């Protein structure tokens, strides 16, 4: 369930909350309304005294605010009198085994403790883990054209009807007594907020460079505002060749172009909660087919998780295949699973090709295959570059095309960046504009800023530089704070993006650019090294002038290395003990003067 669907937890007596951390330690967008209501001062300390709960956090340890959302929620529930019946769990995306490394043992412990706390009736046993449960929704064929007919019928259930191509029992679904409306029919326009046209798709790196990095420009007629740090979400598409392959592998070709719908597998009482289908279908997809579902909505190139192997083992006819698939679900074979999937980045499609006896019923496709999710890209345009000369809203992206080799012969490619790389100018597509986590304010214009953005982390930094330049033009009398960019890449000649822009802007605003070209000399040089080289300047801007720090780019080693460099600078230039320097950096974070957006 989504947090925002509920105004209070007091109606429940047993709650398991799973929450990710976004932005600067914030709850995700679909939980913020819920969180706001939970923070109301008028709530008494015994408001949730009848609620037993536990929480599990999904986080990334490269962020300073690691799993803050789950920790804040857990603490607030305790403050309101809720009783913790199982310890909080925390997953780390940086772990080599991903979130499953923490989730699997935590979930097993939760199951065991739940059975102790809420024992089953005498004579009833827990459902074994290897039982294939009936899904809430399946795919079903329809015998009409849903665009023109008003009374559709399903080929699998005469009791059901469809709404915009998505099935509903008795023509009506209820969510705790409230109309499920757009949730039940799974047509959700939140990811298709803007219709944009691709104006430019230009490669910035030389053709002989190891990486293809693109500058993409999109425009739209809608007059919309955005700020540095905001993101554009692009919905990718699977290639037609990949779709044809999985249709043939699963023997789905005969059903591929027939109209289908989502249909609930059980009747829904008016007071029952019934979840939405697992896949959110584009509203513009007026006549859903299995081919469209695979092309636009299911991620057949994803690296499979353990749960995928547990599911497809039920559909494997070969006993040896089934045995091997089940081994991948066994925690004692976690290393083999990692070597088979994560290390070589083997995809779901490739697994199905190797285990050719797997034949998934087409009606189960959306339950077995994960949803193809939009990819977020930080917007690289700001200030005057947010609008074209014709008055259209302009969005510029800096995108590295994901393409690399592993032990598998076939070259690995990112689904979204491969899709973007092949788009010609003039292509129209739907995107979603989303607020980012940097929360940059015009009131901060007088403060100096230190921006650290290696690689494509430069995108939001470029947006901010152009925004600050525009602020200066709009307020000539304002004393614009110094703008300092630390940029890192491999080679000055190959991937020093927007260098000419920086040269021009230095003439009109207080801009300094320091670079780290890691492969242009024998000893590798990174942004954290250049920070230390400019320690006196950095200390003056951040300590003496109370400036801001923005760190953007790849998660992993870089953010942690930057933090260590800043602590070392505070120690050396401020004559601080290490603990005092750490405290000062943490104070900057609490004051909103240190912000990080990594991916």
C-alpha positions in Angstrom: 0.0 0.0 0.0 1.1 3.6 -0.5 1.5 5.7 2.7 -0.4 8.7 1.3 -3.5 6.6 1.0 -3.9 6.6 4.8 -4.5 9.5 7.1 -3.9 7.6 10.3 -2.4 4.3 11.4 -4.6 4.1 14.5 -7.1 2.0 12.7 -4.5 -0.8 12.4 -3.1 -3.0 15.1 -0.2 -4.5 13.1 2.0 -2.4 10.8 5.1 -3.2 8.8 6.5 0.0 7.2 9.1 -0.3 4.4 10.4 3.1 3.4 13.2 4.5 1.3 15.2 7.7 1.9 15.3 10.4 -0.8 16.9 13.8 -1.2 18.5 15.1 2.0 17.1 12.4 4.4 13.5 12.9 3.3 10.7 10.4 2.9 9.7 9.5 -0.6 7.0 11.6 -2.4 4.3 8.9 -1.9 4.8 9.2 1.9 5.1 12.9 2.5 1.5 13.7 3.0 1.3 10.8 5.5 4.4 12.0 7.3 3.1 15.6 7.5 -0.1 14.3 9.2 2.0 12.1 11.5 3.9 15.2 12.7 0.8 17.1 13.8 1.4 18.5 17.3 -2.1 17.8 18.5 -1.5 14.1 18.3 -1.4 12.7 21.9 1.5 10.5 23.0 -0.8 7.5 23.2 -2.3 8.0 19.8 -0.9 4.7 18.5 -0.8 2.8 21.8 -2.7 -0.1 20.2 -0.4 -0.4 17.2 2.4 -3.0 17.0 4.9 -2.1 14.3 8.3 -2.6 12.7 10.1 -0.8 10.0 12.6 -1.5 7.2 14.7 1.1 5.5 16.0 1.2 2.0 19.1 3.3 1.8 22.5 4.1 0.3 25.4 4.4 2.6 27.2 6.8 0.3 24.7 9.5 1.6 25.4 11.1 5.0 21.7 10.7 5.8 21.8 6.9 5.4 18.3 5.5 6.0 17.2 8.7 7.8 13.6 8.3 6.6 13.1 4.9 8.2 14.8 6.0 11.4 12.7 9.2 11.6 9.5 7.2 11.0 10.5 4.5 13.6 11.2 7.2 16.2 8.0 9.1 15.5 5.9 5.9 15.9 7.5 5.2 19.2 6.8 8.8 20.3 3.1 8.3 19.5 2.9 5.2 21.7 3.3 2.4 19.1 4.9 -0.8 20.3 8.0 -2.1 18.4 7.5 -5.9 18.1 10.5 -6.5 15.8 13.8 -4.7 15.4 14.2 -2.2 12.6 16.0 -3.5 9.5 18.2 -1.4 7.1 19.3 -2.2 3.6 22.3 -0.7 1.9 22.3 -0.4 -1.9 26.1 -0.2 -1.8 26.4 -3.7 -0.5 27.7 -6.1 -3.2 24.6 -8.2 -2.7 22.3 -5.3 -2.8 19.3 -4.8 -0.6 18.7 -8.5 -0.3 21.8 -8.9 1.9 19.8 -7.3 4.8 16.3 -8.0 3.7 16.4 -11.8 3.5 17.6 -12.5 7.1 15.4 -9.6 8.4 12.3 -11.0 6.6 12.9 -14.5 7.9 13.3 -13.3 11.4 10.1 -11.2 11.1 8.1 -14.2 9.8 9.3 -16.3 12.7 8.5 -13.7 15.3 5.1 -12.9 13.7 4.1 -16.6 13.9 5.0 -16.5 17.6 3.1 -13.3 18.4 0.1 -14.2 16.2 -0.1 -18.0 16.3 -2.3 -19.8 13.7 -5.4 -21.7 14.8 -5.0 -25.3 15.9 -4.6 -27.6 12.9 -3.5 -24.8 10.5 0.1 -24.6 9.3 2.0 -21.7 7.8 2.0 -21.6 4.0 5.4 -23.2 2.9 7.7 -20.8 1.2 7.8 -22.9 -2.0 4.0 -22.6 -2.6 3.0 -20.6 -5.7 0.5 -18.1 -4.4 -2.3 -16.7 -6.6 -1.6 -13.2 -7.7 -4.0 -10.3 -7.0 -4.2 -9.5 -10.7 -3.6 -11.5 -13.9 -3.8 -10.6 -17.6 -6.9 -11.5 -19.5 -8.0 -11.3 -23.1 -10.9 -9.1 -24.0 -13.4 -9.8 -26.8 -13.9 -6.2 -28.0 -12.2 -3.0 -28.8 -11.9 -1.1 -25.5 -11.7 2.2 -27.3 -15.2 2.0 -28.8 -17.1 -0.4 -26.7 -18.7 0.6 -23.4 -19.5 -2.8 -22.0 -16.4 -5.0 -22.4 -16.3 -8.6 -21.5 -13.4 -10.7 -20.4 -12.4 -14.0 -21.9 -11.6 -15.5 -18.5 -14.3 -14.2 -16.2 -17.8 -13.4 -17.2 -18.3 -11.5 -13.9 -15.7 -8.9 -14.6 -15.6 -5.7 -16.6 -12.8 -3.4 -17.8 -12.2 0.2 -17.4 -9.8 1.8 -19.9 -8.5 -1.7 -20.6 -8.0 -2.7 -17.0 -10.3 -5.2 -15.4 -12.4 -4.6 -12.3 -14.8 -7.0 -10.6 -18.5 -6.0 -10.8 -17.4 -2.8 -12.5 -16.4 -1.3 -9.2 -13.5 -1.5 -6.8 -13.3 0.1 -3.3 -10.3 1.1 -1.3 -11.3 1.0 2.4 -14.8 2.2 1.5 -13.4 5.0 -0.7 -13.6 4.8 -4.5 -10.4 3.3 -5.9 -11.0 5.3 -9.1 -7.7 5.7 -11.0 -5.8 3.4 -8.7 -7.7 0.3 -9.6 -7.6 0.8 -13.3 -3.8 1.4 -13.1 -3.8 4.3 -15.6 -1.6 6.7 -13.8 -0.5 9.9 -15.6 2.1 11.0 -13.0 5.0 9.8 -15.1 3.7 11.5 -18.2 3.5 15.1 -17.1 5.0 16.8 -20.2 5.0 16.2 -23.9 8.4 17.2 -25.1 10.2 17.3 -28.5 13.8 16.4 -28.9 15.6 19.3 -30.4 19.2 18.1 -30.3 21.0 14.8 -29.6 24.7 15.6 -29.8 27.7 13.5 -28.9 30.2 15.5 -26.8 33.0 13.0 -26.6 35.2 12.1 -29.6 34.2 9.0 -31.6 37.3 7.2 -30.5 36.7 7.9 -26.8 35.8 5.0 -24.6 32.5 6.6 -23.5 29.7 8.1 -25.5 28.3 11.2 -23.6 25.4 13.1 -25.1 24.0 16.6 -24.7 20.3 16.4 -25.3 17.9 19.3 -25.6 14.1 18.9 -25.2 11.4 21.6 -25.5 7.7 21.8 -24.7 4.9 24.3 -25.3 3.9 24.3 -21.6 5.3 27.1 -19.6 6.8 25.3 -16.6 9.3 26.4 -14.0 12.1 24.3 -12.5 15.2 24.8 -10.4 18.7 23.5 -10.3 18.7 20.0 -9.0 15.3 19.1 -10.5 15.1 16.0 -12.6 13.5 14.8 -15.8 12.2 11.3 -15.8 12.4 9.5 -19.1 10.3 6.3 -19.7 12.5 4.0 -21.8 11.4 1.3 -24.3 12.7 -2.2 -24.9 14.0 -2.9 -28.3 11.6 -4.6 -30.7 14.2 -7.4 -31.2 14.2 -8.2 -27.4 10.4 -8.2 -27.3 10.3 -10.6 -30.3 12.8 -12.9 -28.6 10.8 -13.2 -25.3 7.6 -13.7 -27.2 9.1 -16.6 -29.1 10.9 -18.1 -26.0 7.6 -18.1 -23.9 5.4 -19.2 -26.9 3.4 -16.0 -26.6 3.6 -15.0 -30.2 0.0 -16.1 -30.9 -1.3 -13.8 -28.1 1.1 -10.9 -28.7 -1.2 -8.5 -30.5 -4.6 -9.4 -29.0 -6.2 -6.9 -26.7 -5.7 -7.7 -23.1 -6.6 -6.2 -19.7 -5.7 -6.6 -16.0 -8.3 -8.6 -14.1 -8.5 -9.1 -10.3 -8.5 -12.8 -9.3 -11.1 -12.5 -6.5 -14.2 -10.5 -5.8 -13.7 -7.3 -3.8 -15.9 -6.4 -0.9 -16.6 -2.7 -0.4 -14.6 -2.5 2.8 -11.6 -4.6 1.4 -8.3 -3.1 0.5 -7.4 -4.3 -2.9 -3.9 -3.3 -4.3 -3.4 -1.8 -7.7 -1.9 -4.0 -10.5 1.9 -4.3 -10.3 2.3 -2.4 -13.5 1.2 1.2 -14.1 0.0 1.5 -17.7 0.5 4.6 -19.8 -2.8 6.3 -20.3 -2.0 6.8 -23.9 -1.8 3.1 -24.4 -5.5 2.9 -25.2 -5.5 -0.6 -26.5 -3.2 -2.7 -24.4 -1.6 -5.8 -25.9 1.0 -8.2 -24.6 3.5 -6.8 -27.1 2.9 -3.2 -25.9 3.2 -4.4 -22.3 6.6 -6.0 -23.0 7.9 -3.0 -25.0 6.8 -0.2 -22.8 6.1 -1.5 -19.3 8.1 -4.7 -18.4 11.8 -4.8 -17.8 13.1 -7.8 -19.6 16.7 -6.6 -19.5 16.8 -6.2 -15.7 19.3 -8.2 -13.7 17.1 -10.9 -12.0 16.7 -11.0 -8.2 16.4 -14.1 -6.0 12.6 -13.8 -6.0 12.5 -14.1 -9.8 14.3 -17.5 -9.7 11.8 -18.7 -7.0 8.9 -17.7 -9.2 10.1 -19.1 -12.6 11.1 -22.4 -11.0 7.4 -23.2 -10.8 7.2 -22.9 -14.6 10.3 -25.0 -15.5 9.5 -28.4 -17.0 13.1 -29.7 -16.9 13.9 -31.2 -13.4 17.6 -30.2 -13.7 16.5 -26.6 -14.6 14.1 -26.5 -11.7 16.8 -27.8 -9.3 19.3 -25.2 -10.5 16.8 -22.3 -10.3 15.9 -23.3 -6.7 19.6 -23.3 -5.8 19.8 -19.6 -6.7 17.0 -19.0 -4.1 19.0 -20.7 -1.3 21.0 -18.2 0.9 23.9 -20.7 1.1 24.4 -20.3 -2.6 24.5 -16.5 -2.5 27.9 -16.3 -4.0 26.9 -18.4 -7.0 23.8 -16.2 -7.5 26.1 -13.1 -7.4 28.5 -14.7 -9.9 25.7 -15.7 -12.2 23.7 -12.5 -12.2 25.1 -9.3 -10.6 28.8 -9.7 -11.5 28.3 -10.3 -15.2 25.0 -8.2 -15.3 23.1 -11.2 -16.8 19.6 -10.1 -17.8 16.2 -11.8 -17.3 16.0 -12.4 -21.1 19.3 -14.2 -21.1 18.3 -16.3 -18.1 15.1 -17.4 -19.9 17.2 -18.2 -23.0 19.5 -20.5 -20.9 16.7 -22.1 -18.9 14.7 -22.8 -22.1 12.2 -25.1 -20.3 10.7 -22.2 -18.5 7.3 -21.4 -20.0 5.6 -18.6 -18.1 1.8 -18.3 -18.8 1.2 -15.1 -20.6 -1.5 -14.2 -18.0 1.3 -14.1 -15.4 3.7 -11.9 -17.3 3.2 -8.8 -15.2 3.6 -10.8 -12.0 6.9 -12.5 -13.0 8.6 -9.7 -14.9 9.5 -6.5 -13.1 8.1 -3.1 -14.1 10.1 -1.0 -16.5 10.6 2.2 -14.5 11.5 5.6 -15.6 15.1 6.8 -15.4 15.9 10.1 -13.7 18.3 12.6 -15.2 19.4 15.8 -13.5 18.6 18.8 -15.7 21.7 20.7 -16.9 20.0 23.9 -18.0 19.3 27.0 -15.8 18.8 30.7 -16.0 18.2 32.0 -19.5 18.8 28.5 -20.9 15.5 27.3 -19.4 13.6 28.9 -22.4 14.2 28.9 -26.1 14.2 32.0 -28.3 10.6 31.0 -29.4 9.4 31.1 -25.8 9.2 27.3 -25.3 10.4 25.7 -22.1 13.8 24.1 -22.6 15.4 21.1 -20.8 19.0 20.1 -21.4 20.5 16.8 -20.2 24.0 15.5 -19.9 23.7 11.7 -20.4 26.5 9.1 -20.4 25.4 6.2 -22.6 25.8 3.0 -20.6 27.7 0.4 -22.6 30.3 -2.0 -21.2 31.7 -5.5 -21.3 31.6 -8.3 -18.8 32.5 -11.9 -18.9 29.4 -12.4 -21.1 30.2 -12.0 -24.8 27.3 -9.7 -25.6 28.0 -6.1 -24.7 25.9 -4.8 -21.8 23.8 -1.7 -22.5 21.6 0.5 -20.4 17.9 0.2 -21.5 17.2 3.9 -21.2 20.5 5.3 -22.5 20.4 2.9 -25.5 16.9 4.2 -26.2 17.9 7.8 -25.9 21.1 7.4 -28.0 19.0 6.2 -31.0 16.4 9.0 -30.9 16.5 11.5 -33.9 15.8 15.2 -33.5 12.1 15.9 -33.8 11.0 12.9 -31.7 8.1 13.6 -29.4 7.8 11.8 -26.1 6.3 12.0 -22.6 8.5 12.8 -19.6 7.9 13.7 -16.0 9.4 16.8 -14.4 10.2 16.2 -10.7 11.5 18.3 -7.9 15.1 17.4 -6.9 16.6 17.1 -3.5 19.0 20.1 -3.6 16.3 22.7 -2.8 18.3 25.6 -4.0 16.8 29.0 -3.1 17.3 32.4 -4.7 17.8 33.9 -1.2 21.1 32.0 -1.1 22.5 34.0 -4.1 24.8 36.1 -1.9 26.4 33.0 -0.3 29.5 31.5 -1.9 29.0 28.0 -3.2 31.5 25.1 -3.7 30.2 22.6 -6.3 31.8 19.2 -6.7 30.5 17.4 -9.8 32.7 14.9 -11.6 31.5 13.3 -14.8 27.8 13.7 -15.5 27.4 15.1 -11.9 28.3 18.3 -13.7 24.7 18.5 -15.0 23.0 20.1 -11.9 26.1 22.2 -11.3 25.8 23.7 -14.8 22.2 24.4 -14.1 23.1 26.2 -10.8 25.9 28.2 -12.5 23.5 29.5 -15.2 20.9 30.2 -12.5 23.3 32.3 -10.5 24.4 34.1 -13.6 20.7 35.0 -14.3 20.2 36.2 -10.7 23.1 38.5 -11.1 21.7 40.0 -14.3 18.3 40.4 -12.6 19.8 42.1 -9.5 22.9 44.1 -10.6 23.3 45.7 -7.2 23.4 42.3 -5.5 26.8 41.0 -4.4 26.7 37.5 -5.9 28.7 35.0 -3.8 31.7 33.4 -5.3 30.9 30.3 -7.4 33.5 27.6 -7.4 33.3 24.4 -9.4 35.4 21.3 -8.9 35.1 19.1 -11.9 36.7 15.7 -12.6 37.0 13.5 -15.7 39.5 11.3 -17.4 41.0 13.6 -20.1 40.9 17.3 -20.8 40.6 16.8 -24.5 38.0 14.1 -24.4 35.5 14.9 -21.6 36.0 18.4 -20.2 32.3 19.3 -20.9 31.2 22.9 -21.4 34.7 24.3 -21.1 34.0 27.1 -23.5 31.0 28.2 -21.5 33.1 28.4 -18.3 35.6 30.6 -20.1 32.9 33.0 -21.2 31.1 33.1 -17.9 34.3 33.8 -15.9 34.3 37.2 -17.7 30.8 38.2 -16.3 30.5 36.5 -12.9 32.7 35.4 -10.0 33.3 31.9 -11.3 36.3 29.7 -10.7 36.7 26.2 -12.2 39.2 23.7 -10.8 39.7 20.5 -12.7 41.0 16.9 -12.0 41.9 15.0 -15.2 42.6 11.6 -13.7 44.4 10.1 -16.8 46.4 13.0 -18.1 49.4 12.3 -15.9 51.1 9.3 -14.3 49.6 9.8 -10.9 45.8 9.7 -10.9 44.2 12.9 -9.8 40.6 13.2 -8.5 38.3 16.0 -7.3 39.0 15.2 -3.6 42.7 15.7 -4.3 42.1 19.1 -6.0 39.9 20.1 -3.0 42.9 19.6 -0.7 45.1 21.5 -3.1 42.7 24.5 -2.8 42.3 24.0 1.0 42.8 27.6 1.9 40.1 28.8 -0.5 37.7 26.1 0.4 38.1 26.7 4.1 37.6 30.5 3.6 34.4 30.0 1.6 32.8 27.3 3.9 34.0 28.3 7.3 34.8 32.0 7.3 32.0 33.0 4.8 29.5 30.2 5.8 29.2 29.0 2.2 27.3 26.1 0.7 28.5 22.7 -0.6 26.8 20.7 -3.4 28.1 17.2 -4.2 26.7 15.5 -7.3 27.7 12.5 -9.4 28.2 8.8 -9.0 27.6 7.2 -5.6 30.2 5.0 -4.1 33.7 6.1 -3.3 33.6 9.7 -4.5 31.1 11.2 -1.9 32.9 9.5 1.0 36.3 10.7 -0.4 35.0 14.3 -0.7 33.8 14.2 3.0 37.2 13.0 4.1 38.9 15.8 2.1 36.6 18.4 3.7 37.2 17.1 7.2 41.0 17.2 6.5 40.7 20.8 5.3 38.8 21.9 8.4 41.5 20.1 10.5 44.5 21.6 8.8 43.2 25.2 8.1 41.0 25.5 11.1 43.3 23.9 13.6 40.5 21.5 14.6 40.6 18.1 16.1 39.2 15.4 13.8 36.0 15.1 16.0 35.5 18.8 15.9 35.9 18.9 12.1 33.4 16.0 11.8 31.0 17.9 14.0 31.4 21.1 11.9 30.5 19.1 8.7 27.5 17.6 10.4 26.4 21.0 11.5 26.6 22.2 7.9 24.4 19.3 6.9 21.8 20.2 9.6 21.9 23.8 8.4 21.3 22.8 4.8 24.7 24.0 3.8 26.0 20.5 2.7 23.8 18.8 0.1 24.4 15.6 -1.9 22.6 14.2 -4.9 24.3 11.0 -6.2 23.2 8.1 -8.2 
